[in-house]
Amino acid sequence: MVTERFGRAGFARLLTVQLLDALEAEGRQVVPVCTYVQKFVERFPQYQHMILA
């Protein structure tokens, strides 16, 4: 859980982008279990090719 002090600061988005970019560079795919990542991939279709069905 993120406290109010750090909420809406963009940290989750930054970590998600860095992780997905690193995994993509390695040619890997993911199964997003975290609801944040699931919604992120829906919002940013450039990562949808990495999702395993």
Contacts in CASP RR format, 6 or more apart in sequence:
PFRMAT RR
TARGET T0000
AUTHOR 0000-0000-0000
METHOD contacts of the structure
MODEL  1
MVTERFGRAGFARLLTVQLLDALEAEGRQVVPVCTYVQKFVERFPQYQHM
ILA
2 11 0 8 1.000
2 12 0 8 1.000
12 36 0 8 1.000
13 40 0 8 1.000
16 36 0 8 1.000
16 37 0 8 1.000
16 40 0 8 1.000
20 30 0 8 1.000
20 47 0 8 1.000
20 50 0 8 1.000
23 29 0 8 1.000
23 30 0 8 1.000
23 50 0 8 1.000
24 47 0 8 1.000
24 50 0 8 1.000
28 50 0 8 1.000
29 50 0 8 1.000
29 51 0 8 1.000
29 52 0 8 1.000
30 37 0 8 1.000
30 50 0 8 1.000
30 51 0 8 1.000
30 52 0 8 1.000
31 51 0 8 1.000
31 52 0 8 1.000
32 38 0 8 1.000
32 40 0 8 1.000
32 41 0 8 1.000
32 51 0 8 1.000
40 47 0 8 1.000
41 47 0 8 1.000
41 48 0 8 1.000
41 50 0 8 1.000
41 51 0 8 1.000
END
